[in-house]
């Protein structure tokens, strides 16, 4: 499967607990930090939930 690079671009302050938990599960802690994950249906659902907080690129 292809890899995607996920970068946090907005703060989790003021977001719901579900959004903060999703960012934590993705491995994002601070604005500007990036992680790489394998594409898949679970990841797609997580990214859809926090799409307003992250930027997604092909790795």
PQR file with spaces between the fields and no chain letter, atoms N, CA, C, O and H, PARSE charges and radii, in Angstrom:
ATOM       1  N    UNK     1       0.832   -1.196    0.000 -0.4000 1.5000
ATOM       2  CA   UNK     1       0.000    0.000    0.000 -0.0000 2.0000
ATOM       3  C    UNK     1       0.868    1.247    0.000  0.5500 1.7000
ATOM       4  O    UNK     1       2.036    1.212    0.386 -0.5500 1.4000
ATOM       5  N    UNK     2       0.284    2.333   -0.433 -0.4000 1.5000
ATOM       6  CA   UNK     2       1.004    3.600   -0.503 -0.0000 2.0000
ATOM       7  C    UNK     2       1.079    4.242    0.877  0.5500 1.7000
ATOM       8  O    UNK     2       0.246    3.995    1.749 -0.5500 1.4000
ATOM       9  H    UNK     2      -0.665    2.362   -0.746  0.4000 1.0000
ATOM      10  N    UNK     3       2.087    5.061    1.042 -0.4000 1.5000
ATOM      11  CA   UNK     3       2.237    5.803    2.298 -0.0000 2.0000
ATOM      12  C    UNK     3       1.740    7.228    2.090  0.5500 1.7000
ATOM      13  O    UNK     3       1.822    7.773    0.989 -0.5500 1.4000
ATOM      14  H    UNK     3       2.764    5.263    0.334  0.4000 1.0000
ATOM      15  N    UNK     4       1.224    7.823    3.161 -0.4000 1.5000
ATOM      16  CA   UNK     4       0.817    9.222    3.146 -0.0000 2.0000
ATOM      17  C    UNK     4       1.532    9.946    4.283  0.5500 1.7000
ATOM      18  O    UNK     4       1.795    9.373    5.340 -0.5500 1.4000
ATOM      19  H    UNK     4       1.157    7.381    4.055  0.4000 1.0000
ATOM      20  N    UNK     5       1.835   11.207    4.041 -0.4000 1.5000
ATOM      21  CA   UNK     5       2.467   12.059    5.049 -0.0000 2.0000
ATOM      22  C    UNK     5       1.382   12.968    5.611  0.5500 1.7000
ATOM      23  O    UNK     5       0.702   13.674    4.866 -0.5500 1.4000
ATOM      24  H    UNK     5       1.621   11.672    3.182  0.4000 1.0000
ATOM      25  N    UNK     6       1.227   12.944    6.928 -0.4000 1.5000
ATOM      26  CA   UNK     6       0.189   13.721    7.606 -0.0000 2.0000
ATOM      27  C    UNK     6       0.871   14.753    8.486  0.5500 1.7000
ATOM      28  O    UNK     6       1.709   14.411    9.320 -0.5500 1.4000
ATOM      29  H    UNK     6       1.779   12.371    7.533  0.4000 1.0000
ATOM      30  N    UNK     7       0.508   16.024    8.299 -0.4000 1.5000
ATOM      31  CA   UNK     7       1.099   17.126    9.055 -0.0000 2.0000
ATOM      32  C    UNK     7      -0.001   17.868    9.798  0.5500 1.7000
ATOM      33  O    UNK     7      -1.017   18.228    9.204 -0.5500 1.4000
ATOM      34  H    UNK     7      -0.172   16.302    7.621  0.4000 1.0000
ATOM      35  N    UNK     8       0.194   18.099   11.090 -0.4000 1.5000
ATOM      36  CA   UNK     8      -0.773   18.874   11.859 -0.0000 2.0000
ATOM      37  C    UNK     8      -0.565   20.350   11.550  0.5500 1.7000
ATOM      38  O    UNK     8       0.548   20.860   11.680 -0.5500 1.4000
ATOM      39  H    UNK     8       1.019   17.807   11.572  0.4000 1.0000
ATOM      40  N    UNK     9      -1.639   21.048   11.139 -0.4000 1.5000
ATOM      41  CA   UNK     9      -1.527   22.457   10.771 -0.0000 2.0000
ATOM      42  C    UNK     9      -2.341   23.377   11.683  0.5500 1.7000
ATOM      43  O    UNK     9      -2.153   24.593   11.653 -0.5500 1.4000
ATOM      44  H    UNK     9      -2.543   20.634   11.034  0.4000 1.0000
ATOM      45  N    UNK    10      -3.240   22.815   12.490 -0.4000 1.5000
ATOM      46  CA   UNK    10      -4.022   23.625   13.417 -0.0000 2.0000
ATOM      47  C    UNK    10      -3.991   23.001   14.802  0.5500 1.7000
ATOM      48  O    UNK    10      -3.741   21.805   14.954 -0.5500 1.4000
ATOM      49  H    UNK    10      -3.393   21.827   12.515  0.4000 1.0000
ATOM      50  N    UNK    11      -4.247   23.824   15.807 -0.4000 1.5000
ATOM      51  CA   UNK    11      -4.190   23.388   17.193 -0.0000 2.0000
ATOM      52  C    UNK    11      -5.372   22.497   17.554  0.5500 1.7000
ATOM      53  O    UNK    11      -6.461   22.626   16.996 -0.5500 1.4000
ATOM      54  H    UNK    11      -4.450   24.796   15.683  0.4000 1.0000
ATOM      55  N    UNK    12      -5.133   21.584   18.505 -0.4000 1.5000
ATOM      56  CA   UNK    12      -6.210   20.747   19.012 -0.0000 2.0000
ATOM      57  C    UNK    12      -6.939   21.406   20.174  0.5500 1.7000
ATOM      58  O    UNK    12      -7.933   20.868   20.662 -0.5500 1.4000
ATOM      59  H    UNK    12      -4.248   21.479   18.959  0.4000 1.0000
ATOM      60  N    UNK    13      -6.461   22.560   20.625 -0.4000 1.5000
ATOM      61  CA   UNK    13      -7.126   23.287   21.709 -0.0000 2.0000
ATOM      62  C    UNK    13      -8.519   23.705   21.243  0.5500 1.7000
ATOM      63  O    UNK    13      -8.675   24.265   20.158 -0.5500 1.4000
ATOM      64  H    UNK    13      -5.654   22.997   20.229  0.4000 1.0000
ATOM      65  N    UNK    14      -9.507   23.435   22.050 -0.4000 1.5000
ATOM      66  CA   UNK    14     -10.880   23.798   21.719 -0.0000 2.0000
ATOM      67  C    UNK    14     -11.604   22.744   20.897  0.5500 1.7000
ATOM      68  O    UNK    14     -12.789   22.901   20.605 -0.5500 1.4000
ATOM      69  H    UNK    14      -9.380   22.980   22.931  0.4000 1.0000
ATOM      70  N    UNK    15     -10.923   21.686   20.523 -0.4000 1.5000
ATOM      71  CA   UNK    15     -11.556   20.611   19.757 -0.0000 2.0000
ATOM      72  C    UNK    15     -12.176   19.599   20.715  0.5500 1.7000
ATOM      73  O    UNK    15     -11.872   19.585   21.908 -0.5500 1.4000
ATOM      74  H    UNK    15      -9.960   21.558   20.760  0.4000 1.0000
ATOM      75  N    UNK    16     -13.042   18.762   20.177 -0.4000 1.5000
ATOM      76  CA   UNK    16     -13.689   17.748   21.014 -0.0000 2.0000
ATOM      77  C    UNK    16     -12.676   16.690   21.438  0.5500 1.7000
ATOM      78  O    UNK    16     -11.598   16.574   20.855 -0.5500 1.4000
ATOM      79  H    UNK    16     -13.289   18.773   19.208  0.4000 1.0000
ATOM      80  N    UNK    17     -13.036   15.927   22.456 -0.4000 1.5000
ATOM      81  CA   UNK    17     -12.165   14.863   22.945 -0.0000 2.0000
ATOM      82  C    UNK    17     -11.936   13.812   21.868  0.5500 1.7000
ATOM      83  O    UNK    17     -10.855   13.226   21.805 -0.5500 1.4000
ATOM      84  H    UNK    17     -13.911   16.022   22.930  0.4000 1.0000
ATOM      85  N    UNK    18     -12.917   13.563   21.029 -0.4000 1.5000
ATOM      86  CA   UNK    18     -12.768   12.590   19.937 -0.0000 2.0000
ATOM      87  C    UNK    18     -11.720   13.058   18.933  0.5500 1.7000
ATOM      88  O    UNK    18     -10.922   12.256   18.447 -0.5500 1.4000
ATOM      89  H    UNK    18     -13.795   14.039   21.080  0.4000 1.0000
ATOM      90  N    UNK    19     -11.718   14.355   18.621 -0.4000 1.5000
ATOM      91  CA   UNK    19     -10.722   14.877   17.685 -0.0000 2.0000
ATOM      92  C    UNK    19      -9.325   14.823   18.297  0.5500 1.7000
ATOM      93  O    UNK    19      -8.366   14.452   17.621 -0.5500 1.4000
ATOM      94  H    UNK    19     -12.366   15.006   19.015  0.4000 1.0000
ATOM      95  N    UNK    20      -9.203   15.191   19.574 -0.4000 1.5000
ATOM      96  CA   UNK    20      -7.902   15.134   20.238 -0.0000 2.0000
ATOM      97  C    UNK    20      -7.391   13.696   20.310  0.5500 1.7000
ATOM      98  O    UNK    20      -6.199   13.449   20.124 -0.5500 1.4000
ATOM      99  H    UNK    20      -9.982   15.493   20.124  0.4000 1.0000
ATOM     100  N    UNK    21      -8.288   12.750   20.580 -0.4000 1.5000
ATOM     101  CA   UNK    21      -7.907   11.348   20.632 -0.0000 2.0000
ATOM     102  C    UNK    21      -7.458   10.829   19.275  0.5500 1.7000
ATOM     103  O    UNK    21      -6.527   10.029   19.189 -0.5500 1.4000
ATOM     104  H    UNK    21      -9.256   12.951   20.731  0.4000 1.0000
ATOM     105  N    UNK    22      -8.113   11.281   18.222 -0.4000 1.5000
ATOM     106  CA   UNK    22      -7.737   10.857   16.874 -0.0000 2.0000
ATOM     107  C    UNK    22      -6.349   11.382   16.520  0.5500 1.7000
ATOM     108  O    UNK    22      -5.542   10.651   15.947 -0.5500 1.4000
ATOM     109  H    UNK    22      -8.870   11.931   18.291  0.4000 1.0000
ATOM     110  N    UNK    23      -6.063   12.633   16.853 -0.4000 1.5000
ATOM     111  CA   UNK    23      -4.722   13.173   16.595 -0.0000 2.0000
ATOM     112  C    UNK    23      -3.673   12.390   17.378  0.5500 1.7000
ATOM     113  O    UNK    23      -2.595   12.106   16.856 -0.5500 1.4000
ATOM     114  H    UNK    23      -6.719   13.227   17.319  0.4000 1.0000
ATOM     115  N    UNK    24      -3.978   12.044   18.617 -0.4000 1.5000
ATOM     116  CA   UNK    24      -3.058   11.269   19.448 -0.0000 2.0000
ATOM     117  C    UNK    24      -2.812    9.897   18.822  0.5500 1.7000
ATOM     118  O    UNK    24      -1.677    9.421   18.787 -0.5500 1.4000
ATOM     119  H    UNK    24      -4.854   12.276   19.040  0.4000 1.0000
ATOM     120  N    UNK    25      -3.871    9.267   18.332 -0.4000 1.5000
ATOM     121  CA   UNK    25      -3.743    7.948   17.713 -0.0000 2.0000
ATOM     122  C    UNK    25      -2.934    8.008   16.420  0.5500 1.7000
ATOM     123  O    UNK    25      -2.265    7.041   16.058 -0.5500 1.4000
ATOM     124  H    UNK    25      -4.793    9.653   18.361  0.4000 1.0000
ATOM     125  N    UNK    26      -2.993    9.138   15.730 -0.4000 1.5000
ATOM     126  CA   UNK    26      -2.200    9.317   14.511 -0.0000 2.0000
ATOM     127  C    UNK    26      -0.732    9.578   14.844  0.5500 1.7000
ATOM     128  O    UNK    26       0.130    9.443   13.976 -0.5500 1.4000
ATOM     129  H    UNK    26      -3.537    9.924   16.024  0.4000 1.0000
ATOM     130  N    UNK    27      -0.442    9.950   16.085 -0.4000 1.5000
ATOM     131  CA   UNK    27       0.933   10.220   16.493 -0.0000 2.0000
ATOM     132  C    UNK    27       1.310   11.683   16.378  0.5500 1.7000
ATOM     133  O    UNK    27       2.491   12.029   16.367 -0.5500 1.4000
ATOM     134  H    UNK    27      -1.143   10.060   16.790  0.4000 1.0000
ATOM     135  N    UNK    28       0.300   12.545   16.293 -0.4000 1.5000
ATOM     136  CA   UNK    28       0.564   13.987   16.169 -0.0000 2.0000
ATOM     137  C    UNK    28       0.403   14.651   17.522  0.5500 1.7000
ATOM     138  O    UNK    28      -0.595   14.443   18.212 -0.5500 1.4000
ATOM     139  H    UNK    28      -0.659   12.263   16.303  0.4000 1.0000
ATOM     140  N    UNK    29       1.390   15.452   17.899 -0.4000 1.5000
ATOM     141  CA   UNK    29       1.369   16.107   19.203 -0.0000 2.0000
ATOM     142  C    UNK    29       1.437   17.632   19.091  0.5500 1.7000
ATOM     143  O    UNK    29       0.805   18.332   19.883 -0.5500 1.4000
ATOM     144  H    UNK    29       2.201   15.621   17.338  0.4000 1.0000
ATOM     145  N    UNK    30       2.187   18.155   18.129 -0.4000 1.5000
ATOM     146  CA   UNK    30       2.387   19.595   18.011 -0.0000 2.0000
ATOM     147  C    UNK    30       2.138   20.055   16.578  0.5500 1.7000
ATOM     148  O    UNK    30       2.255   19.269   15.638 -0.5500 1.4000
ATOM     149  H    UNK    30       2.700   17.587   17.485  0.4000 1.0000
ATOM     150  N    UNK    31       1.797   21.316   16.420 -0.4000 1.5000
ATOM     151  CA   UNK    31       1.611   21.900   15.099 -0.0000 2.0000
ATOM     152  C    UNK    31       2.944   21.861   14.355  0.5500 1.7000
ATOM     153  O    UNK    31       3.994   22.177   14.913 -0.5500 1.4000
ATOM     154  H    UNK    31       1.702   21.954   17.185  0.4000 1.0000
ATOM     155  N    UNK    32       2.879   21.468   13.092 -0.4000 1.5000
ATOM     156  CA   UNK    32       4.077   21.412   12.264 -0.0000 2.0000
ATOM     157  C    UNK    32       4.747   20.059   12.244  0.5500 1.7000
ATOM     158  O    UNK    32       5.619   19.823   11.408 -0.5500 1.4000
ATOM     159  H    UNK    32       2.026   21.210   12.639  0.4000 1.0000
ATOM     160  N    UNK    33       4.367   19.157   13.144 -0.4000 1.5000
ATOM     161  CA   UNK    33       4.956   17.823   13.171 -0.0000 2.0000
ATOM     162  C    UNK    33       4.285   16.944   12.122  0.5500 1.7000
ATOM     163  O    UNK    33       3.098   17.100   11.834 -0.5500 1.4000
ATOM     164  H    UNK    33       3.658   19.349   13.823  0.4000 1.0000
ATOM     165  N    UNK    34       5.055   16.017   11.553 -0.4000 1.5000
ATOM     166  CA   UNK    34       4.551   15.127   10.511 -0.0000 2.0000
ATOM     167  C    UNK    34       4.796   13.672   10.882  0.5500 1.7000
ATOM     168  O    UNK    34       5.745   13.341   11.592 -0.5500 1.4000
ATOM     169  H    UNK    34       6.019   15.890   11.787  0.4000 1.0000
ATOM     170  N    UNK    35       3.912   12.810   10.382 -0.4000 1.5000
ATOM     171  CA   UNK    35       4.059   11.366   10.530 -0.0000 2.0000
ATOM     172  C    UNK    35       3.703   10.720    9.199  0.5500 1.7000
ATOM     173  O    UNK    35       3.005   11.312    8.375 -0.5500 1.4000
ATOM     174  H    UNK    35       3.141   13.078    9.805  0.4000 1.0000
ATOM     175  N    UNK    36       4.192    9.498    8.997 -0.4000 1.5000
ATOM     176  CA   UNK    36       3.852    8.738    7.795 -0.0000 2.0000
ATOM     177  C    UNK    36       3.111    7.477    8.202  0.5500 1.7000
ATOM     178  O    UNK    36       3.496    6.796    9.152 -0.5500 1.4000
ATOM     179  H    UNK    36       4.759    9.018    9.666  0.4000 1.0000
ATOM     180  N    UNK    37       2.038    7.172    7.470 -0.4000 1.5000
ATOM     181  CA   UNK    37       1.235    5.982    7.718 -0.0000 2.0000
ATOM     182  C    UNK    37       0.896    5.321    6.396  0.5500 1.7000
ATOM     183  O    UNK    37       0.903    5.968    5.348 -0.5500 1.4000
ATOM     184  H    UNK    37       1.725    7.726    6.698  0.4000 1.0000
ATOM     185  N    UNK    38       0.595    4.018    6.447 -0.4000 1.5000
ATOM     186  CA   UNK    38       0.113    3.284    5.282 -0.0000 2.0000
ATOM     187  C    UNK    38      -1.348    3.645    5.040  0.5500 1.7000
ATOM     188  O    UNK    38      -2.136    3.751    5.980 -0.5500 1.4000
ATOM     189  H    UNK    38       0.589    3.493    7.298  0.4000 1.0000
ATOM     190  N    UNK    39      -1.700    3.832    3.770 -0.4000 1.5000
ATOM     191  CA   UNK    39      -3.088    4.116    3.426 -0.0000 2.0000
ATOM     192  C    UNK    39      -3.964    2.903    3.716  0.5500 1.7000
ATOM     193  O    UNK    39      -3.525    1.763    3.569 -0.5500 1.4000
ATOM     194  H    UNK    39      -1.060    3.745    3.007  0.4000 1.0000
ATOM     195  N    UNK    40      -5.191    3.153    4.126 -0.4000 1.5000
ATOM     196  CA   UNK    40      -6.130    2.081    4.386 -0.0000 2.0000
ATOM     197  C    UNK    40      -7.464    2.665    4.819  0.5500 1.7000
ATOM     198  O    UNK    40      -7.564    3.871    5.047 -0.5500 1.4000
ATOM     199  H    UNK    40      -5.548    4.079    4.246  0.4000 1.0000
ATOM     200  N    UNK    41      -8.480    1.836    4.935 -0.4000 1.5000
ATOM     201  CA   UNK    41      -9.805    2.342    5.302 -0.0000 2.0000
ATOM     202  C    UNK    41      -9.866    2.930    6.712  0.5500 1.7000
ATOM     203  O    UNK    41     -10.593    3.894    6.947 -0.5500 1.4000
ATOM     204  H    UNK    41      -8.398    0.857    4.750  0.4000 1.0000
ATOM     205  N    UNK    42      -9.115    2.363    7.645 -0.4000 1.5000
ATOM     206  CA   UNK    42      -9.119    2.896    9.015 -0.0000 2.0000
ATOM     207  C    UNK    42      -8.491    4.285    9.027  0.5500 1.7000
ATOM     208  O    UNK    42      -9.028    5.210    9.636 -0.5500 1.4000
ATOM     209  H    UNK    42      -8.524    1.580    7.455  0.4000 1.0000
ATOM     210  N    UNK    43      -7.358    4.426    8.355 -0.4000 1.5000
ATOM     211  CA   UNK    43      -6.689    5.728    8.294 -0.0000 2.0000
ATOM     212  C    UNK    43      -7.571    6.759    7.591  0.5500 1.7000
ATOM     213  O    UNK    43      -7.626    7.916    8.008 -0.5500 1.4000
ATOM     214  H    UNK    43      -6.922    3.674    7.860  0.4000 1.0000
ATOM     215  N    UNK    44      -8.256    6.345    6.533 -0.4000 1.5000
ATOM     216  CA   UNK    44      -9.135    7.271    5.799 -0.0000 2.0000
ATOM     217  C    UNK    44     -10.228    7.812    6.712  0.5500 1.7000
ATOM     218  O    UNK    44     -10.560    8.995    6.643 -0.5500 1.4000
ATOM     219  H    UNK    44      -8.211    5.406    6.194  0.4000 1.0000
ATOM     220  N    UNK    45     -10.786    6.966    7.559 -0.4000 1.5000
ATOM     221  CA   UNK    45     -11.814    7.416    8.494 -0.0000 2.0000
ATOM     222  C    UNK    45     -11.268    8.374    9.532  0.5500 1.7000
ATOM     223  O    UNK    45     -11.924    9.352    9.890 -0.5500 1.4000
ATOM     224  H    UNK    45     -10.516    6.004    7.615  0.4000 1.0000
ATOM     225  N    UNK    46     -10.064    8.096   10.015 -0.4000 1.5000
ATOM     226  CA   UNK    46      -9.440    8.988   11.000 -0.0000 2.0000
ATOM     227  C    UNK    46      -9.162   10.348   10.380  0.5500 1.7000
ATOM     228  O    UNK    46      -9.401   11.380   11.007 -0.5500 1.4000
ATOM     229  H    UNK    46      -9.531    7.302    9.723  0.4000 1.0000
ATOM     230  N    UNK    47      -8.655   10.352    9.148 -0.4000 1.5000
ATOM     231  CA   UNK    47      -8.334   11.617    8.488 -0.0000 2.0000
ATOM     232  C    UNK    47      -9.588   12.409    8.167  0.5500 1.7000
ATOM     233  O    UNK    47      -9.568   13.639    8.214 -0.5500 1.4000
ATOM     234  H    UNK    47      -8.460    9.514    8.639  0.4000 1.0000
ATOM     235  N    UNK    48     -10.676   11.730    7.843 -0.4000 1.5000
ATOM     236  CA   UNK    48     -11.928   12.424    7.562 -0.0000 2.0000
ATOM     237  C    UNK    48     -12.430   13.131    8.811  0.5500 1.7000
ATOM     238  O    UNK    48     -13.031   14.201    8.721 -0.5500 1.4000
ATOM     239  H    UNK    48     -10.692   10.731    7.804  0.4000 1.0000
ATOM     240  N    UNK    49     -12.186   12.537    9.981 -0.4000 1.5000
ATOM     241  CA   UNK    49     -12.655   13.120   11.241 -0.0000 2.0000
ATOM     242  C    UNK    49     -11.894   14.396   11.593  0.5500 1.7000
ATOM     243  O    UNK    49     -12.474   15.319   12.167 -0.5500 1.4000
ATOM     244  H    UNK    49     -11.697   11.667   10.055  0.4000 1.0000
ATOM     245  N    UNK    50     -10.590   14.463   11.255 -0.4000 1.5000
ATOM     246  CA   UNK    50      -9.777   15.619   11.643 -0.0000 2.0000
ATOM     247  C    UNK    50      -9.229   16.363   10.423  0.5500 1.7000
ATOM     248  O    UNK    50      -8.162   16.972   10.500 -0.5500 1.4000
ATOM     249  H    UNK    50     -10.120   13.713   10.789  0.4000 1.0000
ATOM     250  N    UNK    51      -9.944   16.319    9.307 -0.4000 1.5000
ATOM     251  CA   UNK    51      -9.441   16.931    8.075 -0.0000 2.0000
ATOM     252  C    UNK    51      -9.238   18.435    8.181  0.5500 1.7000
ATOM     253  O    UNK    51      -8.471   19.003    7.403 -0.5500 1.4000
ATOM     254  H    UNK    51     -10.811   15.824    9.245  0.4000 1.0000
ATOM     255  N    UNK    52      -9.904   19.093    9.123 -0.4000 1.5000
ATOM     256  CA   UNK    52      -9.745   20.531    9.309 -0.0000 2.0000
ATOM     257  C    UNK    52      -8.502   20.863   10.136  0.5500 1.7000
ATOM     258  O    UNK    52      -8.151   22.036   10.267 -0.5500 1.4000
ATOM     259  H    UNK    52     -10.527   18.632    9.754  0.4000 1.0000
ATOM     260  N    UNK    53      -7.833   19.860   10.693 -0.4000 1.5000
ATOM     261  CA   UNK    53      -6.661   20.092   11.544 -0.0000 2.0000
ATOM     262  C    UNK    53      -5.357   19.635   10.898  0.5500 1.7000
ATOM     263  O    UNK    53      -4.279   19.975   11.385 -0.5500 1.4000
ATOM     264  H    UNK    53      -8.118   18.907   10.587  0.4000 1.0000
ATOM     265  N    UNK    54      -5.439   18.868    9.805 -0.4000 1.5000
ATOM     266  CA   UNK    54      -4.236   18.274    9.225 -0.0000 2.0000
ATOM     267  C    UNK    54      -4.154   18.545    7.726  0.5500 1.7000
ATOM     268  O    UNK    54      -5.133   18.916    7.080 -0.5500 1.4000
ATOM     269  H    UNK    54      -6.314   18.592    9.409  0.4000 1.0000
ATOM     270  N    UNK    55      -2.933   18.341    7.195 -0.4000 1.5000
ATOM     271  CA   UNK    55      -2.671   18.394    5.756 -0.0000 2.0000
ATOM     272  C    UNK    55      -2.141   17.024    5.358  0.5500 1.7000
ATOM     273  O    UNK    55      -1.267   16.480    6.033 -0.5500 1.4000
ATOM     274  H    UNK    55      -2.137   18.039    7.720  0.4000 1.0000
ATOM     275  N    UNK    56      -2.660   16.459    4.266 -0.4000 1.5000
ATOM     276  CA   UNK    56      -2.280   15.107    3.845 -0.0000 2.0000
ATOM     277  C    UNK    56      -1.605   15.196    2.486  0.5500 1.7000
ATOM     278  O    UNK    56      -2.113   15.834    1.565 -0.5500 1.4000
ATOM     279  H    UNK    56      -3.369   16.901    3.718  0.4000 1.0000
ATOM     280  N    UNK    57      -0.443   14.541    2.373 -0.4000 1.5000
ATOM     281  CA   UNK    57       0.316   14.502    1.114 -0.0000 2.0000
ATOM     282  C    UNK    57       0.752   13.079    0.856  0.5500 1.7000
ATOM     283  O    UNK    57       0.815   12.267    1.780 -0.5500 1.4000
ATOM     284  H    UNK    57      -0.030   14.022    3.121  0.4000 1.0000
ATOM     285  N    UNK    58       1.060   12.763   -0.415 -0.4000 1.5000
ATOM     286  CA   UNK    58       1.660   11.481   -0.739 -0.0000 2.0000
ATOM     287  C    UNK    58       3.103   11.485   -0.252  0.5500 1.7000
ATOM     288  O    UNK    58       3.802   12.492   -0.369 -0.5500 1.4000
ATOM     289  H    UNK    58       1.009   13.422   -1.166  0.4000 1.0000
ATOM     290  N    UNK    59       3.543   10.361    0.293 -0.4000 1.5000
ATOM     291  CA   UNK    59       4.914   10.289    0.810 -0.0000 2.0000
ATOM     292  C    UNK    59       5.856    9.701   -0.221  0.5500 1.7000
ATOM     293  O    UNK    59       7.051    9.565    0.041 -0.5500 1.4000
ATOM     294  H    UNK    59       2.975    9.543    0.388  0.4000 1.0000
